[in-house]
């Protein structure tokens, strides 16, 4: 794990949908991928730079974690899916 990934951060989805564990997370809106998958100490944001078109899905492909999740500003009606067997564990709120 990169040292940058070990500290609390603001994680923003970039590069549209995909698996939660893919390298789709940035430290800035619309920025480059950081290589850090969100953890229990990270706030996750989906905003206007997260999805470029409709019908995109973020798939919870493994047990996933975040401190808070915020969809304010997300456009193009994205979805979060993981089926009945997979969960996102949040410390605070959605």
C-alpha positions as CSV (number, residue, x, y, z in Angstrom):
1,X,0.0,0.0,0.0
2,X,1.3,3.4,-0.9
3,X,1.9,5.8,2.0
4,X,-0.7,8.2,0.5
5,X,-3.3,5.5,0.8
6,X,-2.7,5.0,4.6
7,X,-4.1,8.4,5.6
8,X,-7.7,9.6,5.7
9,X,-8.6,11.1,2.3
10,X,-11.4,12.3,0.1
11,X,-11.9,9.7,-2.6
12,X,-13.7,10.7,-5.8
13,X,-14.8,8.2,-8.5
14,X,-13.3,9.0,-11.9
15,X,-13.4,7.1,-15.2
16,X,-17.1,6.3,-15.0
17,X,-18.5,3.1,-13.5
18,X,-16.8,-0.2,-12.8
19,X,-15.9,-2.4,-9.9
20,X,-15.4,-0.6,-6.5
21,X,-12.0,-2.2,-6.3
22,X,-10.8,-1.0,-9.7
23,X,-8.4,1.9,-9.9
24,X,-11.2,4.4,-10.4
25,X,-10.5,6.6,-7.4
26,X,-8.9,10.1,-7.4
27,X,-8.0,12.5,-4.6
28,X,-9.5,15.4,-6.7
29,X,-12.7,15.8,-8.8
30,X,-11.9,14.7,-12.3
31,X,-8.3,14.0,-11.4
32,X,-6.0,11.1,-12.2
33,X,-6.4,7.7,-10.4
34,X,-4.6,7.6,-7.1
35,X,-4.3,3.9,-6.8
36,X,-6.0,4.0,-3.4
37,X,-9.2,2.0,-2.9
38,X,-11.4,3.7,-0.2
39,X,-11.2,2.4,3.4
40,X,-13.2,3.0,6.6
41,X,-11.3,6.3,7.2
42,X,-12.1,7.7,3.7
43,X,-15.0,9.9,2.6
44,X,-16.3,8.8,-0.8
45,X,-17.8,11.2,-3.3
46,X,-19.6,10.8,-6.6
47,X,-19.9,14.1,-8.4
48,X,-20.4,15.7,-11.9
49,X,-17.0,14.4,-13.0
50,X,-17.7,10.8,-12.0
51,X,-20.0,9.7,-14.8
52,X,-19.8,10.9,-18.4
53,X,-23.0,9.1,-19.6
54,X,-26.1,7.3,-18.5
55,X,-26.5,3.7,-17.5
56,X,-23.2,3.5,-15.6
57,X,-22.9,1.3,-12.5
58,X,-20.4,1.1,-9.6
59,X,-20.4,-2.6,-8.7
60,X,-19.5,-3.7,-5.2
61,X,-17.4,-6.7,-6.2
62,X,-15.9,-7.3,-2.8
63,X,-16.7,-6.2,0.7
64,X,-16.1,-2.5,0.5
65,X,-15.6,0.3,3.1
66,X,-15.9,4.1,3.5
67,X,-16.5,6.6,6.3
68,X,-19.2,8.5,4.4
69,X,-20.7,8.4,0.9
70,X,-21.9,11.5,-0.9
71,X,-23.7,11.5,-4.3
72,X,-24.3,15.3,-4.4
73,X,-23.7,16.6,-7.9
74,X,-23.6,13.2,-9.6
75,X,-25.2,13.3,-13.0
76,X,-26.5,10.8,-15.6
77,X,-28.4,8.7,-13.1
78,X,-25.7,6.2,-12.0
79,X,-26.4,3.2,-9.9
80,X,-24.6,1.3,-7.1
81,X,-25.0,-2.4,-7.2
82,X,-23.6,-5.4,-5.5
83,X,-26.3,-8.0,-5.3
84,X,-27.6,-9.4,-2.1
85,X,-24.3,-11.0,-1.0
86,X,-22.0,-7.9,-1.0
87,X,-22.0,-4.9,1.3
88,X,-20.5,-1.5,1.7
89,X,-19.6,-0.8,5.3
90,X,-19.9,2.8,6.3
91,X,-18.9,4.3,9.6
92,X,-21.2,7.3,9.3
93,X,-23.7,8.1,6.6
94,X,-24.9,7.8,3.0
